[in-house]
Amino acid sequence: MTQVNNKIPREKLQALFMQYASSPASADAPDNQYTEYDFHKPNYFNKEQISRLNNYFETLSSLLAEHFSNICSKPFDVKIISIDEIFSQNLINTSQDEKMPYNLAIHNNNTAGIAGFLSIPQQSAQSWITQLLGETEPSESEQLSDLELSLLTEIADALVNALSNSHPGLNCQPVEGSLSRSVPVQLDDCMEMSRIMFEISNVKQEKKSQACFVLLSSCLDAVAGKQNTAENQNDGQNYKKIITQCLKNQQVSLFANFAKIKLTIEDVMNLQTDDVILLDKKIGQPIELIIEGKKIFHAQPVQCEDSYGVTITKVLNNNINI
């Protein structure tokens, strides 16, 4: 590609940029094929890879049920409800809060880094502890005792071990002593994550509880059959550079909003040459510079030889989303 066509529709440029910026280029996708793109999720896996993940969930469900049943000494069923892709910036990371779930960090032994975490809602945590203690009703207190926290950690460890045993490519383990009421791992913005929601119920289907694994999507590459070769990564970077340059060459309209005033139709009809219209802008107040409907700068009017101009005095928004 030696020449960039500046007349490519903006919608297609956005789709291409987001596709190649998020993941390496796929050899299966034709260059001239455009699809609807959800900008709020990574789209890390394609349809074929998601299909493989769905098949794998049968094994994961079985092992989760086995480990949970063993630790509670009662039979339980587990069902994977959904998997959705999110960016790490969408995860809420707050200080301790009784309404926050209990989270256990997961270590990736393959990369010697963090794989993600297991997230257990408050209601599920109380239900699981009740099952483990053999009681009929959960505690009314929203704060777990030290004993209850220890039991919940034991259950969470068992579920993480089930995840690790579910596929040869998943070599992970719970991080000791990391159970917390906030996101227990340090994540950079816009990291691609996969959230696997599952439901646990007793064999009579009387009581159900939910929890989820939130993992770096790259941890599931082997499960989904996603090849992350250096060549594909380089191709993705090349496409990203080309599309980024094309986006930079796109023209946008900048409007200088000097002032505004409302007049009645009668006032407008009575306007004559040399009439003075009083505007809602005082002398010295900045004018607004608007790009694509967004206020980006404050400015002051100036004269440049025989033309009007503006001097930018303040940046209001550095994020110009075209």
Backbone torsions as a table, in degrees:
resi	resn	phi	psi	omega
1	MET	NA	110.4	-174.1
2	THR	-107.0	-15.7	-176.5
3	GLN	-135.5	135.9	-179.9
4	VAL	-98.1	128.0	179.4
5	ASN	-90.4	111.9	-176.5
6	ASN	-73.5	-1.9	-178.3
7	LYS	-101.8	12.6	174.0
8	ILE	-63.4	131.5	-179.9
9	PRO	-54.9	139.7	-175.6
10	ARG	-61.2	-36.9	-179.0
11	GLU	-61.1	-39.9	179.5
12	LYS	-70.1	-37.3	178.0
13	LEU	-63.3	-41.3	178.7
14	GLN	-62.2	-43.6	-179.4
15	ALA	-63.0	-44.2	179.4
16	LEU	-64.7	-44.9	-177.7
17	PHE	-62.2	-46.3	-179.2
18	MET	-66.0	-36.6	-179.1
19	GLN	-64.9	-48.9	-175.7
20	TYR	-83.6	-20.7	175.7
21	ALA	-75.3	-30.2	-176.3
22	SER	-81.9	-34.7	-175.5
23	SER	-152.6	160.8	179.0
24	PRO	-58.8	154.0	-179.9
25	ALA	-63.9	140.1	179.8
26	SER	-97.9	132.1	-179.5
27	ALA	-70.2	-15.7	-177.4
28	ASP	-83.3	-15.6	-174.2
29	ALA	-94.5	121.3	177.8
30	PRO	-63.3	146.7	-177.2
31	ASP	-63.4	-28.5	-174.7
32	ASN	-101.2	17.2	-178.7
33	GLN	-102.3	126.4	179.5
34	TYR	-120.0	140.6	179.6
35	THR	-131.0	163.1	174.9
36	GLU	-62.8	136.1	-174.2
37	TYR	-126.2	129.4	177.9
38	ASP	-90.9	111.5	-175.1
39	PHE	-76.2	-6.6	-176.0
40	HIS	-94.9	-1.5	176.3
41	LYS	-137.2	157.5	-171.3
42	PRO	-69.0	-30.2	-172.3
43	ASN	55.6	46.1	-176.7
44	TYR	-71.3	-37.1	-178.5
45	PHE	-104.8	143.4	174.5
46	ASN	-87.6	179.9	-174.6
47	LYS	-62.4	-40.4	-179.6
48	GLU	-64.6	-40.4	-180.0
49	GLN	-69.6	-37.1	176.4
50	ILE	-64.7	-36.5	176.8
51	SER	-61.6	-41.0	177.6
52	ARG	-64.1	-39.9	178.2
53	LEU	-62.4	-42.0	178.9
54	ASN	-61.8	-38.0	176.8
55	ASN	-67.0	-37.5	179.9
56	TYR	-66.4	-27.2	-177.0
57	PHE	-61.2	-26.4	177.3
58	GLU	-62.6	-43.4	177.9
59	THR	-66.2	-45.4	-179.6
60	LEU	-61.2	-43.9	-180.0
61	SER	-60.1	-44.2	-179.0
62	SER	-61.5	-44.0	-178.6
63	LEU	-71.0	-37.7	176.7
64	LEU	-61.8	-42.6	178.5
65	ALA	-63.6	-41.7	-179.5
66	GLU	-63.5	-48.2	-177.9
67	HIS	-67.3	-40.7	-179.8
68	PHE	-67.3	-40.6	178.7
69	SER	-64.7	-40.2	-179.2
70	ASN	-63.8	-42.6	-175.6
71	ILE	-74.7	-26.6	179.0
72	CYS	-96.7	-7.2	-179.7
73	SER	58.9	32.7	176.4
74	LYS	-145.5	151.3	179.8
75	PRO	-76.5	134.2	177.2
76	PHE	-135.2	153.8	174.3
77	ASP	-109.4	149.0	176.5
78	VAL	-129.4	136.4	179.3
79	LYS	-131.0	129.6	173.8
80	ILE	-76.2	119.2	-176.9
81	ILE	-83.6	-44.4	-175.7
82	SER	-164.5	161.7	167.6
83	ILE	-131.9	127.0	176.4
84	ASP	-133.6	152.6	-177.0
85	GLU	-100.0	135.1	-178.5
86	ILE	-138.9	160.5	171.0
87	PHE	-89.9	148.5	-177.2
88	SER	-59.6	-28.6	-178.5
89	GLN	-67.2	-15.7	178.5
90	ASN	-83.7	-7.7	178.4
91	LEU	-81.7	132.0	-178.8
92	ILE	-83.7	122.7	179.4
93	ASN	-118.8	100.2	-177.7
94	THR	-121.9	172.7	176.4
95	SER	-73.9	-179.1	-176.8
96	GLN	-56.8	133.8	-177.0
97	ASP	-152.0	131.3	-176.5
98	GLU	-65.1	-18.4	179.0
99	LYS	-88.6	-11.3	179.7
100	MET	-77.2	151.0	176.4
101	PRO	-72.1	166.8	173.1
102	TYR	-90.1	128.2	-174.5
103	ASN	-121.2	138.4	178.7
104	LEU	-121.1	120.7	-179.4
105	ALA	-67.9	146.4	-179.7
106	ILE	-120.8	129.3	-178.9
107	HIS	-96.6	135.7	177.8
108	ASN	-94.5	108.2	-179.0
109	ASN	-69.6	-23.3	-179.0
110	ASN	-70.8	-35.9	-176.7
111	THR	-110.2	-2.1	-177.2
112	ALA	57.5	34.1	178.5
113	GLY	-135.5	-168.8	-179.3
114	ILE	-84.2	134.9	177.0
115	ALA	-93.7	-28.8	-177.3
116	GLY	150.8	-141.9	179.4
117	PHE	-159.9	160.3	173.2
118	LEU	-98.6	130.6	-176.9
119	SER	-116.3	123.8	-176.0
120	ILE	-120.7	113.3	178.5
121	PRO	-60.8	156.4	-178.3
122	GLN	-54.4	-47.4	-177.6
123	GLN	-62.9	-40.7	178.8
124	SER	-66.8	-40.4	179.7
125	ALA	-58.8	-46.2	179.7
126	GLN	-65.3	-39.0	179.3
127	SER	-64.7	-42.4	-179.0
128	TRP	-66.1	-41.3	178.8
129	ILE	-63.9	-39.1	176.9
130	THR	-60.4	-42.3	178.7
131	GLN	-64.0	-42.5	-177.4
132	LEU	-67.6	-35.0	-179.8
133	LEU	-82.8	-8.9	-180.0
134	GLY	76.1	20.1	179.7
135	GLU	-89.7	166.6	-177.0
136	THR	-95.0	-32.4	-178.0
137	GLU	-126.2	139.5	178.3
138	PRO	-69.9	159.8	178.4
139	SER	-65.7	145.9	179.0
140	GLU	-79.0	-17.8	-179.5
141	SER	-74.1	136.8	179.3
142	GLU	-86.2	-8.4	177.0
143	GLN	-103.0	126.1	-179.4
144	LEU	-81.6	142.1	175.7
145	SER	-74.3	171.3	178.6
146	ASP	-60.6	-38.7	178.5
147	LEU	-64.7	-43.6	-179.1
148	GLU	-66.2	-38.6	176.6
149	LEU	-63.5	-38.4	178.2
150	SER	-64.3	-41.1	179.1
151	LEU	-68.3	-39.9	178.6
152	LEU	-64.2	-39.7	177.0
153	THR	-62.0	-39.0	178.8
154	GLU	-63.0	-42.6	178.0
155	ILE	-65.4	-45.3	-178.6
156	ALA	-61.7	-40.8	177.5
157	ASP	-59.2	-41.1	-179.0
158	ALA	-65.0	-38.8	179.9
159	LEU	-69.0	-38.3	177.6
160	VAL	-66.0	-39.0	177.4
161	ASN	-64.3	-36.1	176.2
162	ALA	-63.3	-41.8	176.6
163	LEU	-59.7	-44.9	-178.0
164	SER	-64.4	-36.0	-178.1
165	ASN	-81.7	-6.6	-174.0
166	SER	-78.0	-16.6	-178.9
167	HIS	-158.3	140.2	-179.9
168	PRO	-59.0	-28.1	-178.9
169	GLY	-80.1	-8.0	179.1
170	LEU	-102.2	98.7	-178.7
171	ASN	-114.7	85.7	-173.7
172	CYS	-135.3	166.5	179.5
173	GLN	-152.6	154.0	178.4
174	PRO	-69.2	145.3	176.7
175	VAL	-84.2	120.9	-174.4
176	GLU	-62.7	133.0	175.0
177	GLY	70.7	24.0	-175.2
178	SER	-104.7	5.3	-179.5
179	LEU	-61.7	122.2	-174.9
180	SER	-147.6	171.0	178.7
181	ARG	-100.1	18.0	176.6
182	SER	-138.8	170.8	177.4
183	VAL	-60.3	118.1	-168.4
184	PRO	-86.4	5.9	-177.6
185	VAL	-128.0	153.1	177.8
186	GLN	-86.3	119.9	-176.9
187	LEU	-122.7	137.8	172.9
188	ASP	-78.1	158.7	177.2
189	ASP	-62.3	145.5	173.3
190	CYS	63.9	25.5	171.1
191	MET	-74.6	141.2	-176.5
192	GLU	-85.1	120.6	-175.4
193	MET	-121.6	153.1	174.2
194	SER	-121.3	128.1	-179.5
195	ARG	-107.4	115.6	-178.4
196	ILE	-104.3	106.7	-178.6
197	MET	-91.9	132.7	177.7
198	PHE	-133.8	157.7	-176.4
199	GLU	-123.0	132.7	179.0
200	ILE	-112.7	132.8	179.4
201	SER	-142.4	154.3	174.3
202	ASN	-75.4	168.5	-172.4
203	VAL	-64.1	-23.2	178.9
204	LYS	-86.2	-1.8	179.2
205	GLN	59.8	28.4	-178.6
206	GLU	-79.7	-41.6	-178.1
207	LYS	-125.8	136.2	-180.0
208	LYS	-126.9	145.7	176.4
209	SER	-139.8	157.1	-176.5
210	GLN	-127.2	155.2	173.1
211	ALA	-157.4	177.0	179.6
212	CYS	-153.2	151.4	168.7
213	PHE	-96.5	131.7	173.3
214	VAL	-115.2	106.0	-171.8
215	LEU	-119.8	151.1	167.9
216	LEU	-59.0	129.7	-177.2
217	SER	-57.3	-31.8	-179.4
218	SER	-64.0	-23.4	177.8
219	CYS	-66.3	-21.8	-177.8
220	LEU	-98.6	8.9	-178.5
221	ASP	-55.5	-47.8	-177.7
222	ALA	-65.0	-37.3	179.7
223	VAL	-66.4	-42.2	-176.9
224	ALA	-84.4	-6.5	-177.3
225	GLY	71.7	30.7	-178.7
226	LYS	-89.3	121.5	179.6
227	GLN	-89.7	122.3	-178.9
228	ASN	-113.2	58.3	-177.3
229	THR	-73.7	156.5	-179.9
230	ALA	-62.5	-33.3	-179.2
231	GLU	-64.7	-44.9	179.0
232	ASN	-64.7	-37.3	178.5
233	GLN	-64.1	-40.4	177.6
234	ASN	-64.7	-40.8	177.2
235	ASP	-59.8	-43.6	179.8
236	GLY	-61.8	-41.2	179.4
237	GLN	-65.2	-38.8	178.7
238	ASN	-63.3	-45.4	177.4
239	TYR	-60.9	-41.2	-179.1
240	LYS	-60.9	-42.4	179.8
241	LYS	-63.8	-43.6	-178.8
242	ILE	-62.5	-47.2	-176.5
243	ILE	-70.0	-37.4	177.5
244	THR	-60.8	-43.5	179.0
245	GLN	-63.8	-39.3	178.7
246	CYS	-64.5	-40.3	178.1
247	LEU	-63.3	-39.5	-179.1
248	LYS	-65.0	-27.8	-178.4
249	ASN	-85.1	-6.3	178.5
250	GLN	-68.8	139.3	-179.9
251	GLN	-88.5	140.3	175.4
252	VAL	-127.1	157.4	-179.7
253	SER	-96.6	132.1	176.5
254	LEU	-111.1	125.7	-179.4
255	PHE	-111.6	136.1	174.1
256	ALA	-99.4	107.9	-178.2
257	ASN	-90.1	96.4	-175.3
258	PHE	-73.4	-50.4	-179.3
259	ALA	-169.3	171.0	177.3
260	LYS	-147.4	153.3	178.8
261	ILE	-154.7	148.2	178.3
262	LYS	-103.9	133.0	177.4
263	LEU	-124.7	151.0	174.2
264	THR	-76.8	161.7	178.1
265	ILE	-60.4	-36.7	179.5
266	GLU	-64.2	-41.4	178.5
267	ASP	-61.1	-43.9	-179.4
268	VAL	-63.5	-42.7	-179.2
269	MET	-64.4	-25.6	-177.8
270	ASN	-92.2	-1.8	-179.0
271	LEU	-65.9	138.3	-180.0
272	GLN	-130.8	165.2	175.6
273	THR	-56.8	137.9	179.9
274	ASP	76.8	2.0	173.0
275	ASP	-67.2	144.8	178.2
276	VAL	-104.5	127.7	177.8
277	ILE	-106.9	120.8	-179.4
278	LEU	-81.7	121.5	-177.9
279	LEU	-93.4	169.0	-177.7
280	ASP	-91.3	31.4	-178.5
281	LYS	-125.9	122.0	177.8
282	LYS	-82.7	155.6	179.4
283	ILE	-62.6	130.9	-179.8
284	GLY	96.9	-16.5	177.6
285	GLN	-72.6	143.2	-178.0
286	PRO	-72.9	154.6	172.1
287	ILE	-98.6	161.3	-176.8
288	GLU	-102.0	134.0	173.1
289	LEU	-103.0	124.9	-171.7
290	ILE	-118.3	129.1	176.6
291	ILE	-123.6	124.6	179.4
292	GLU	51.1	42.0	175.9
293	GLY	80.7	0.3	-178.1
294	LYS	-112.3	137.7	176.1
295	LYS	-75.5	115.6	-173.9
296	ILE	-107.2	-39.9	-175.6
297	PHE	-135.3	157.1	161.3
298	HIS	-103.0	146.2	-176.4
299	ALA	-149.0	165.3	174.6
300	GLN	-119.7	138.1	179.9
301	PRO	-69.7	142.3	177.0
302	VAL	-138.9	168.4	175.5
303	GLN	-111.6	125.4	178.0
304	CYS	-115.6	98.3	-175.3
305	GLU	55.1	-113.8	-176.5
306	ASP	-100.2	12.8	-177.0
307	SER	-124.8	155.0	171.1
308	TYR	-79.2	152.5	175.7
309	GLY	-149.4	179.9	177.5
310	VAL	-136.8	147.0	173.3
311	THR	-109.4	122.8	-179.0
312	ILE	-70.9	126.5	-178.5
313	THR	-109.7	-20.2	-177.7
314	LYS	-157.4	137.8	175.3
315	VAL	-94.3	120.3	-178.7
316	LEU	-92.7	-30.8	-174.6
317	ASN	-151.8	113.2	178.9
318	ASN	-80.5	-14.7	-175.5
319	ASN	-95.6	89.2	179.0
320	ILE	-91.1	99.0	-177.0
321	ASN	-91.9	106.9	-179.1
322	ILE	-88.5	NA	NA
